[in-house]
Amino acid sequence: MTLPDFSLNRRAFLGRAATGIGALALGSLLNPRMLGADLPVEEKWPGVVRPLHWPAKAKRVIHLYMAGGPSHLETWDYKPKLKEMHGKPMPDSFTKGQQIAQLQGKELKCFGPQHDFQKFGQSGQEMCALFPHLGKMADDICIIRSMHTDQINHDPAHTLMNTGSGIPGRPSMGSWLLYGLGSSVDNLPGYVVLTSAGKGGQMQPLAARQWSAGFLPGRFQGVRFHSKGDPVLYLGNPPGTTREDQRGVIDAINSLNARHHAATHDPEVLTHISQYEMAFKMQASVPGLMDVSTEPASALELYGAKPGDGTFASNCLLARRLAERGVRFIQLYHRDWDHHGGIKNDIKLKAGEVDQPAAALLADLKQRGMLDDTLVIFGGEFGRTPMGQGDGRDHHIKGFSIWMAGGGIKGGVTYGATDEFGYAAVENPVHVHDFHATLLHLFGIDHKRLIHRFQGRDYRLTDVHGEVVKAILA
């Protein structure tokens, strides 16, 4: 005779016990402190770099990201030899066996600069004449003409520029900074992203993974603000819901999450708690932040901004407001810089969209005494070929330009050089890894010592590469 099995497995036990504890759970929702468990107190992340490896020069970053690959040959790197060779065959010695994107296997002809350059400032920095406002700030800017990268297509090149790897899944540089240093603001995210688009170029997709925290806890990821409409989706309360109602809901949710964390020790549960708290604080802080109509007319005129228009100009003004409030990493993506055709007219359009606002941002920070500890970066994911693609240029990785200002960077300096055709970096080449190493250095961080262990391996922003570009440091 077989006796009945009265054993109770874990799943069955929990299922039957649920009935008995249901009323208790409901009561704890109505009064989260009923069971004697304190609501979690959100702890401000102090950063893992304590103390700093050396004194920091920068406190915050404003990264003006020109997405699509701006042509260095129509912006910051003038090549008279290329102009002289316009329409003639590109010498094989430069291109033979080299990786080229859409021009591979085609006849390669020199395509000269489409706009004139001129010298600006006491430093005599040479810039395209399409950027007269930035020309006025030439003595505060360091132009790096010898950048190079590894990825020739947009998405992996964006990923490399942002995370130090062409493979998705790594933390972005903004996330690394928050992980290393913590945030200096309580009621806003430490890492904010704004996007804009204009005219004069192809619109390439822009993935949210570019500001992801990767394998770091989610609390370090970038938060995208919308510069038109609701700045953050679903941030407002539903009709009929008061702020006190919302506080009660968040307390109840956080109480449940705290118990879940006590049982599982899952760090992402703590992220949920901190994000609920941050969202509640942002309900009060964000609307006032985004209302640039409170700025004096002189400020709006300086940037060329109009309240609520969502342009790069308005985003630059918002970037200053975010910086004033202590946001650590601010990234402004301005799109449409992919110029496979029509580059002469389209670059003119793009310059018209970014020249005045970017210069205004530098001037505004400077007159407020903030430029000295604010690192401003202007650049894209790669450059463009000195060979023509019809009346445009193809993607190019062997040489391109960015500029940096403030935050411990020498002003009025041009660093590095490409060859006489603007094809490859030949003098003081700067890889993306070197750029990242230098950025962290300015914040008092040794890039070789900011490490996070994941799946049995130690990772860092610069991976196993990178050297600080000391010659551009003030």
Secondary structure by P-SEA (a helix, b strand, c coil): cccccccccaaaaaaaacccaaaaaaaaaacccccccccccccccccccccccccccccccccccccccccccccccccaaaaaacccccccccccccccccccccbbbbbcccbbbbbbcccccccccccaaaaaacccbbbbccccccccccaaaaaaacccccccccccaaaaaaaaccccccccccbbbbbbccccbbbbbbbcccccccccccccbbbbbbccccccccccccccccaaaaaaaaaaaaaaaaaaaaacccaaaaaaaaaaaaaaaaacccccccccccccaaaaaaaccccccccaaaaaaaaaaaaaacccbbbbbbcccccccccaaaaaaaaaacaaaaaaaaaaaaaacccccbbbbbbccbbbbccccccccccccccccccccccccccccccccccccccccccccccaaaaaaaaaaaacccccccccccccccccccccbbbbcccccc
